[in-house]
Amino acid sequence: MKLTFLGTGTSTGVPTLGCHCRVCESPDPHDKRTRCSVLLEFDGRVVVIDTAPDFRFQALRERIERLDAVVFTHAHVDHVMGLDDIRVFCFRQGAIPIYADAHCMANIQRIFKYVFDANYPAGGIPKLEPRIIEGPFDLWGQAMIPLPVFHGELPVLGFRFGRAAYVTDFSSIPDSTMALLEGVEVLILDALRHKPHSTHSNVQQSLAIVERLKPQRTFFTHIAHELGHEETNAMLPDGVRLAYDGLKLDF
């Protein structure tokens, strides 16, 4: 399996509009962060977790030429608003399955009502097959284990696939989910900034999770403009680094 970070930024992206802080104006390309998403490639299949508003740009950058499924963590704007852009793959391939829990799927169907409206008068819309996540599910032989976490008070999902796990947009992880993360070797975690936040894990909180689980490698994502890439990496322990747009991992 290969995992590519399509985007590693928080909901406003970095640079943030109208901001002139040192990170937003940094010349380091690692400090340019589109909205959060990852690409999984295995056995000739291509799966995206979340379709950020920047999905078209991300797909062009990574030369994505097919898409077999989309898996959603939750239905906030920065994680779903690029969904319409998968229609070009539908034109070539036919309907594409999308996976989400019942609450997230209901919101996707509300936001993209025209996609699911059998009487929509215009053409050119994505053809989607909604599939509700109710527990572990299979994607062409790859087991996907949903990881329930809390994004403030909102229940959302992370995912474990093999010995890797992707958990973005969380502020707390229940003990039952921590048990599902035991033995993970590659861990990807939300780490918004240093200061506490009501709906996101910060660097110190995510480091505490790393200390408990002791994965071989950890990458922080959903990063705000408070964290400069090089200076933050310099203070992180061995085996823990900030992810960046375009970073590729092989399992």
C-alpha positions in Angstrom: 0.0 0.0 0.0 1.1 3.6 -0.7 -0.4 6.5 1.2 -0.1 10.1 -0.2 -1.0 13.1 1.9 -3.2 15.1 -0.5 -3.6 17.9 2.0 -2.4 18.5 5.5 -3.9 21.9 6.4 -6.7 22.9 8.7 -10.1 24.2 7.4 -8.7 27.6 6.4 -5.6 26.2 4.7 -2.1 27.6 4.9 -1.5 30.4 3.9 -4.7 31.6 5.6 -6.5 34.3 3.7 -5.5 37.8 4.7 -2.8 36.6 7.1 0.8 37.8 7.0 2.3 35.7 9.8 5.7 34.1 9.3 4.2 30.7 8.4 1.7 32.1 5.9 4.5 34.0 4.3 7.1 31.3 4.6 9.0 30.4 1.4 9.2 26.8 2.5 6.9 24.7 0.3 6.2 22.4 3.3 4.3 25.3 4.9 1.8 25.4 1.9 -1.0 23.2 3.1 -4.3 22.5 1.3 -7.2 21.0 3.2 -6.9 17.6 4.8 -7.2 14.3 2.8 -5.2 11.2 2.0 -4.9 8.9 -1.0 -4.5 5.1 -0.6 -3.3 2.9 -3.5 -3.2 -0.9 -3.2 -3.6 -3.8 -5.6 -4.4 -1.4 -8.5 -7.1 0.3 -6.5 -7.3 4.0 -5.7 -9.2 5.2 -2.6 -9.5 8.7 -1.2 -10.3 9.5 2.4 -12.3 12.7 2.3 -12.8 15.1 -0.7 -11.5 18.5 0.4 -12.4 21.7 -1.4 -9.0 21.5 -2.9 -9.5 18.0 -4.3 -9.3 19.0 -8.0 -5.9 20.7 -7.4 -4.7 17.8 -5.3 -5.7 15.2 -7.9 -4.0 17.2 -10.7 -0.8 17.5 -8.6 -0.7 13.8 -7.9 -1.9 12.7 -11.4 -4.8 10.7 -10.1 -6.3 9.0 -13.2 -8.9 6.7 -11.6 -10.8 6.5 -8.4 -12.4 3.4 -7.0 -14.0 4.6 -3.7 -14.3 7.6 -1.4 -14.4 7.1 2.4 -15.5 9.9 4.7 -14.5 10.8 8.2 -17.3 13.4 8.7 -19.3 15.9 6.7 -17.6 19.3 7.6 -17.1 21.5 4.6 -13.3 21.1 4.5 -13.8 17.3 4.2 -16.6 17.0 1.7 -16.9 20.0 -0.6 -14.7 18.5 -3.4 -17.0 15.6 -3.9 -18.5 17.0 -7.1 -15.0 16.9 -8.7 -15.0 13.1 -8.7 -17.6 13.2 -11.5 -14.9 13.0 -14.2 -13.9 9.6 -12.9 -17.6 8.6 -12.9 -17.9 9.6 -16.6 -15.1 7.1 -17.4 -15.7 4.4 -14.9 -19.4 4.5 -13.9 -20.8 4.8 -10.4 -18.3 5.1 -7.5 -19.1 3.9 -4.0 -18.9 6.3 -1.2 -18.6 5.2 2.5 -19.7 7.1 5.5 -21.6 6.5 8.8 -25.3 7.2 8.8 -25.0 10.8 10.2 -22.3 11.8 7.7 -24.1 10.2 4.8 -27.3 12.0 5.6 -25.4 15.3 5.6 -23.7 14.5 2.3 -27.0 13.7 0.7 -28.4 17.0 2.0 -25.4 19.1 0.9 -25.3 17.4 -2.5 -29.0 17.0 -2.9 -28.8 17.4 -6.7 -26.6 14.4 -7.0 -29.2 12.1 -5.3 -32.3 13.7 -6.8 -33.6 11.3 -9.5 -35.5 14.2 -11.1 -32.5 16.5 -11.4 -33.0 18.1 -14.8 -29.4 18.8 -15.8 -26.6 16.3 -16.5 -23.0 16.2 -15.6 -23.4 15.0 -12.0 -21.4 12.4 -10.1 -22.8 8.9 -10.1 -22.5 7.7 -6.5 -23.3 4.5 -4.6 -23.9 5.4 -0.9 -22.7 2.7 1.5 -23.3 3.1 5.2 -20.4 2.2 7.6 -21.8 0.2 10.5 -18.5 -1.6 11.4 -15.4 -3.0 9.7 -15.8 -3.2 5.9 -13.8 -4.6 3.0 -12.3 -2.7 0.1 -11.1 -5.3 -2.5 -9.4 -7.4 0.2 -8.2 -4.5 2.4 -10.0 -4.4 5.7 -11.0 -1.0 6.9 -11.7 -0.6 10.6 -13.7 2.5 11.6 -12.2 4.3 14.6 -14.9 6.3 16.5 -13.5 9.5 18.0 -14.9 12.8 19.1 -14.5 16.1 17.3 -15.6 18.3 20.1 -19.0 16.8 20.8 -19.5 15.4 17.3 -18.8 11.7 16.8 -16.6 11.2 13.7 -14.5 8.4 12.3 -10.8 7.7 11.8 -9.7 4.5 10.0 -7.3 1.7 10.5 -6.0 -0.3 7.5 -3.5 -3.0 8.3 -0.9 -1.6 10.7 -1.5 2.0 9.8 -4.2 4.4 11.1 -5.5 7.8 10.0 -7.3 9.8 12.7 -7.9 13.4 11.8 -10.2 16.0 13.3 -10.5 14.7 16.9 -10.3 16.2 20.4 -10.7 13.0 22.3 -10.3 9.2 21.7 -12.4 6.8 23.7 -10.6 3.9 25.5 -12.5 1.5 23.2 -10.9 3.1 20.2 -7.5 3.3 21.8 -7.8 -0.5 22.0 -8.3 -0.7 18.3 -5.1 1.3 17.8 -2.9 -1.1 19.7 -0.1 -2.4 17.7 -0.3 0.3 15.0 3.0 0.9 13.3 2.2 4.0 11.3 0.0 6.5 13.0 -1.4 9.7 11.5 -3.0 12.1 14.0 -4.6 15.6 14.1 -2.2 18.1 15.8 -3.6 21.5 15.0 -1.3 23.8 17.0 0.4 24.1 20.4 -2.4 25.9 22.2 -5.5 23.9 23.3 -8.5 23.8 21.0 -12.1 22.9 21.8 -12.5 20.5 18.8 -8.9 19.5 17.8 -6.0 17.7 19.4 -2.9 19.9 19.9 0.7 18.8 19.6 1.1 18.0 23.3 -2.1 15.9 23.4 -1.1 14.0 20.3 2.3 13.4 21.7 0.7 11.8 24.8 -1.2 9.4 22.5 2.1 8.6 20.7 3.7 7.8 24.0 0.9 5.5 25.0 0.7 3.6 21.6 4.4 3.7 20.7 4.1 3.4 16.9 7.2 3.1 14.8 6.3 6.3 12.9 3.9 9.1 13.5 2.8 11.9 11.3 0.8 14.9 12.4 -1.8 16.5 10.0 -4.6 19.0 10.0 -2.0 21.7 10.8 -2.8 25.3 11.4 -0.6 28.3 10.5 0.7 28.5 14.1 3.1 25.6 13.3 6.1 26.2 11.0 7.3 22.9 9.4 11.0 23.0 10.1 10.9 24.6 13.6 8.2 22.2 14.8 10.0 19.1 13.5 13.1 20.3 15.3 11.2 20.0 18.7 9.4 16.7 18.0 10.8 13.4 19.3 12.4 10.8 17.0 9.8 9.0 14.9 7.3 11.9 15.0 7.1 14.5 12.2 4.7 16.9 10.6 3.2 15.6 7.4 3.2 17.8 4.3 1.2 18.0 1.1 2.5 15.4 -1.3 4.3 13.3 1.3 4.2 9.6 0.3 4.5 6.6 2.6 4.9 3.0 1.6 3.7 0.1 3.8 
